[in-house]
Amino acid sequence: MADYCLRGISENGQVRFWAIRSTDLCEAARLCQQSSPVATAALGRLLTAGVIMGLSLKEQDQITLKVEGNGPLGQLIAVAEADGTVRGRVENPLVVVPDKAPGKLDVGQAVGPDGFLHVIKDMGFGEPYVGTVSLLSGEIADDISNYYVESEQVPTALALGVMIDRDYHVSAAGGYMVQLLPGATEETAEILEKNILSSPVVSAMIDRGDTPEVMLEQILAGIDYKILEHKDDIKFQCRCSHEKLADALASLGTDELTDMRETMEQVELTCGFCGKKYYFAKDELTEIIDRLEK
């Protein structure tokens, strides 16, 4: 089964929702980062949330989720596009921390409960919107739900799960997000709360193979709803290129580039998102220096 995301709204217009399978994109991220299980789980959750949030954007818009906790993983980042693609990285992908229970990864400890979540929305004009909230737990889903409540005043329930097999590959990943819209009644809110509390945790849903459709049937039981979009082709996709890495080199300035040209046969740069290596010969460094000096 390929990854996909469902987006929809309740018939009464009081609830909007997303449900997603993100197994393949989380595994692609793991292969790029060569990450430990807990790093894979943390980044996979952030990437999955990024896809959900990105699908709410207009074409050409972009959203960046940046988690800066006090745990050993360091900074985590996910950059999502409106087309369902996402890329991301974790600063320290090889981190290992004790499980919180047998077989249960302690993502909150690895991320760190203290720190900040930054949500950066680039609409393609002017300065990007930046919303920042303190981390609640480092578990990712709680922190993003808190962002919606504090920064956008939208009551939100977000559940994310990434299951890691014994050989460290991602066996299942996904989740759902449900939001109450303005005018939502107390009755609707109570139905959602009851459904969420009585349903298995999302990791258990994912582990037993529940599809996004099945997740929605449980979370929205008693509420009539309609699917507005079935988004296929969501995936981990880096947008690096030789030209973009050349621009990164140019940001170092002429003095440092000149020193590199004089002391190195070639410069090797590695993309932090996908791990692809790019090489720049002396003549390319000269071209960059000449361009800067014009």
Disulfide bonds with the S-S distance in Angstrom:
none
